[in-house]
């Protein structure tokens, strides 16, 4: 549960409430607190309610007595345990769809983790009632074989919807709608039981539906796809359907490919990214394509993507971590140890570009320039010279903007101070 805390309200009190509200007894105490302290009720902008086993046996108390007393509520998350009684979901559905609809109309962001099939059939009616006010919607997965609701939203419009995260079992319920201002979407087709052919068919349908739902709008900027099937095909579809994305994330676990087909597929993705003139961030977490890539192969692949897509500034490939563009064709990994290995082995693909960049950052410092020159003339596997170059990178702050804080941490400690002083006074 997330809360907005006013200065007058002790944080300890809110923490106690958060702990208690997850039980039936806690709901009763929470209700009494709201009746006594008006200030408490105004501090809740976001609230999460869990229906765990039989602990909450009557959702009515929460939905009728508590929710209406939270005037600033803007986000509501509902979580149901996998073995919670179906009757709870039915009761919950009645209040969502009927009794509390006027009260809940002020809620702009919804998160549902209600895995029972009963809820999947309540979803279309709920969305129809709240289509005008929804700004953010997350519908997380069901359990067991997917039973698709066949009710669709032809003719319905979601004018304020900006963020959407769906599992496959909820896709059919939503993607005949019109959502002109959608900016961020996540499709999770990997965590439900779905036949391989059905997953391919559904993913293609969803892409087509989003294109139609956007019509001439070009608001969609961030897209994430989680699947268990071959990803290259869908990167192809997405790059054609949504060329103006600035963030694309594709995470998957398909059957493995081996040999030259692996590398051909990896490099083909670069040609697909070239279709996207505004793309800044690309994550491709397909370990079956990338698990066998050596560090220098990953560096070359990242460089290839950067050349094909000049706007790209962050790239995450498989298990290699996040790479950030420093300048031109020079990219660095988020782990300094990986950059050290590439420098030590002299396998960094844009070495001259990065060294020239360091020389420009040095402001003509003779000591720094001598250190860089020493590295240029050294043989591969010279650990001492490589360590000096890494210290120079930290000293110049060349990688301070890279994902994480590991490069900035290099400046900490007496070992760094001793080495940089040694370099500057030689």
Residue pairs with C-beta under 8 A, 6 or more apart in sequence:
1 18
1 21
1 46
1 47
1 48
2 45
2 46
2 47
2 48
2 75
3 14
3 18
3 43
3 44
3 45
3 46
3 47
4 43
4 44
4 45
4 72
5 11
5 14
5 43
6 39
6 42
6 43
8 39
9 39
9 40
9 43
13 40
14 40
14 43
17 26
17 29
17 30
17 33
17 40
19 26
20 26
20 27
20 29
20 30
21 27
21 30
21 47
21 49
22 49
22 50
22 52
22 55
22 56
23 55
23 56
24 55
24 56
24 57
24 58
24 61
27 56
27 61
27 62
27 65
27 66
28 61
30 66
31 61
31 65
31 66
31 69
33 40
34 40
34 41
34 66
34 69
34 70
35 69
41 69
41 70
41 71
42 71
42 72
43 72
44 70
44 72
44 73
45 72
45 73
45 74
45 75
46 73
46 74
46 75
46 76
46 77
46 109
47 70
47 73
47 75
47 76
47 77
48 76
48 77
48 78
48 79
48 111
49 56
49 62
49 76
49 77
49 78
49 79
50 56
50 79
50 80
50 81
51 59
51 78
51 79
51 80
51 81
51 84
51 88
51 89
51 92
52 81
52 84
53 81
53 83
53 84
54 84
54 85
56 62
56 88
57 88
58 91
59 88
59 91
59 92
59 95
60 91
60 95
63 92
63 95
63 96
63 99
63 100
64 95
64 99
64 100
67 73
67 76
67 100
67 103
67 104
68 100
68 103
73 106
73 107
74 106
74 107
74 108
74 109
75 107
75 108
75 109
75 110
75 111
75 136
76 104
76 107
76 109
76 110
76 111
77 110
77 111
77 112
77 113
78 92
78 110
78 111
78 112
78 113
78 114
79 113
79 114
80 88
80 89
80 113
80 114
80 115
80 116
80 119
82 115
82 143
84 116
86 116
86 118
89 114
89 116
89 118
89 119
89 122
90 118
92 114
92 119
93 118
93 119
93 122
93 126
96 104
96 122
96 126
97 122
97 125
97 126
97 129
101 129
101 130
104 130
105 130
105 133
106 133
107 130
107 133
108 133
108 134
108 135
108 136
108 160
109 135
109 136
109 137
109 163
110 130
110 134
110 136
110 137
110 138
111 138
111 140
112 119
112 123
112 138
112 139
112 140
113 140
113 141
115 140
115 141
115 142
115 143
116 142
116 143
117 142
117 144
117 147
119 142
120 142
120 147
120 149
120 169
120 170
120 173
121 149
123 139
123 149
123 170
123 173
124 149
124 151
124 152
124 153
124 173
127 134
127 137
127 153
127 156
127 173
127 174
128 153
128 156
131 153
131 156
131 157
131 158
131 177
132 159
132 160
133 160
134 158
134 160
134 161
135 160
135 161
135 162
135 163
136 161
136 162
136 163
136 164
137 161
137 163
137 164
137 165
138 163
138 164
138 165
139 165
139 166
139 167
139 170
140 165
140 167
140 188
141 167
141 168
141 169
141 188
141 191
141 192
142 167
142 169
142 192
143 192
144 193
145 193
146 168
146 169
146 192
146 193
146 194
146 198
147 169
148 169
148 171
148 172
149 169
149 172
149 173
150 172
151 172
151 173
152 172
152 173
152 175
152 176
153 173
153 174
153 175
153 176
153 177
154 176
156 176
156 177
156 178
157 177
157 178
157 179
157 180
158 177
158 178
158 179
158 182
159 179
159 180
159 181
160 181
161 179
161 181
161 182
162 181
162 182
162 183
162 184
163 182
163 183
163 184
163 185
164 174
164 179
164 182
164 184
164 185
164 186
165 185
165 186
165 187
165 188
166 174
166 185
166 186
166 187
166 188
167 188
167 189
167 191
167 192
168 187
168 188
168 189
168 192
168 194
168 199
168 202
169 192
171 187
171 202
171 205
171 206
175 205
175 206
175 209
175 210
175 213
176 209
176 213
177 213
178 213
178 215
179 213
179 214
180 214
180 215
180 217
180 219
181 217
181 219
182 210
182 213
182 214
182 217
182 219
182 220
183 219
183 220
183 221
183 222
184 220
184 221
184 222
184 223
185 210
185 220
185 222
185 223
185 224
186 223
186 224
186 225
186 226
187 203
187 206
187 224
187 225
187 226
187 227
188 226
189 199
189 202
189 203
189 225
189 226
189 227
189 228
190 226
190 227
190 228
190 251
190 252
190 253
191 226
194 202
194 228
196 228
196 229
199 227
199 228
199 229
200 229
200 233
203 225
203 227
203 229
203 234
204 237
207 234
207 237
207 238
207 241
208 241
210 220
210 241
210 242
211 241
211 242
214 220
218 244
220 242
220 244
220 245
221 244
221 245
221 246
221 247
222 245
222 246
222 247
222 248
223 238
223 242
223 245
223 247
223 248
223 249
224 248
224 249
224 250
224 251
225 231
225 234
225 238
225 249
225 250
225 251
225 252
226 251
226 252
227 234
227 250
227 251
227 252
227 254
228 252
228 253
228 254
229 252
229 254
230 252
230 254
230 255
231 250
231 252
231 254
231 284
231 286
231 289
232 265
232 268
232 269
232 272
232 289
234 250
235 248
235 250
235 269
235 272
235 284
236 272
238 245
238 248
238 250
239 248
239 272
239 273
239 275
239 276
240 275
242 276
243 275
243 276
243 277
243 278
244 276
244 277
244 278
245 276
245 278
245 279
246 278
246 279
246 280
246 281
247 279
247 280
247 281
247 282
248 276
248 279
248 281
248 282
248 283
249 281
249 282
249 283
249 285
250 283
250 284
250 285
250 286
251 283
251 284
251 285
251 286
252 285
252 286
253 286
253 287
253 288
254 286
254 288
255 288
256 288
256 291
257 265
257 288
257 289
258 292
262 289
262 292
263 297
265 289
266 289
266 290
266 293
266 301
267 301
267 304
269 284
269 305
270 301
270 304
270 305
270 307
270 308
270 309
271 308
273 279
273 282
273 305
273 308
273 309
273 312
274 308
274 309
276 309
276 311
277 311
278 311
279 309
279 311
279 312
280 311
280 312
280 313
280 314
281 312
281 313
281 314
281 315
282 305
282 309
282 312
282 314
282 315
282 316
283 315
283 316
284 290
284 316
284 317
284 318
285 316
285 318
286 318
287 318
287 319
289 318
290 298
290 317
290 318
290 319
290 320
291 318
291 319
293 301
293 317
293 318
293 320
295 320
295 338
295 341
295 342
295 347
296 342
296 345
296 347
296 348
296 349
298 317
298 318
298 320
298 323
299 323
299 331
299 333
299 342
299 347
299 348
299 349
300 349
301 317
302 315
302 317
302 323
302 331
303 329
303 331
303 349
303 350
305 312
305 315
306 312
306 315
306 325
306 329
306 331
307 329
312 325
313 324
313 325
314 322
314 323
314 324
314 325
314 403
315 322
315 323
315 331
316 322
316 323
317 323
320 333
320 338
321 333
321 334
321 335
321 338
321 403
322 333
322 334
322 402
322 403
322 404
323 331
323 332
323 333
323 334
324 331
324 332
324 334
324 399
324 401
324 402
324 403
325 331
326 332
326 354
326 357
326 398
326 399
326 402
327 353
327 354
327 357
328 350
328 353
328 357
329 349
329 350
329 353
330 350
330 353
330 354
330 357
331 350
332 339
332 354
332 399
332 402
333 339
334 402
334 403
334 404
334 406
335 406
336 390
336 399
336 406
336 407
336 410
339 348
339 390
339 393
339 399
340 386
340 387
340 390
342 348
343 351
343 375
343 386
343 389
343 390
344 380
344 381
344 382
344 383
344 386
345 380
345 381
346 380
348 354
355 372
355 375
355 376
357 398
358 368
358 372
358 392
358 393
358 396
358 398
359 368
359 369
359 372
361 396
361 397
361 398
362 368
362 369
362 372
362 392
362 396
365 424
367 423
367 424
367 425
367 426
368 392
368 395
368 396
368 423
368 424
370 426
371 388
371 389
371 392
371 423
372 389
372 392
374 385
374 388
375 385
375 386
375 388
375 389
378 385
378 386
387 419
388 419
388 423
390 410
391 410
391 416
391 419
391 420
391 423
392 420
392 423
393 399
393 407
393 410
394 407
394 408
394 410
394 411
394 416
394 420
395 411
395 420
395 423
399 407
400 407
400 408
410 416
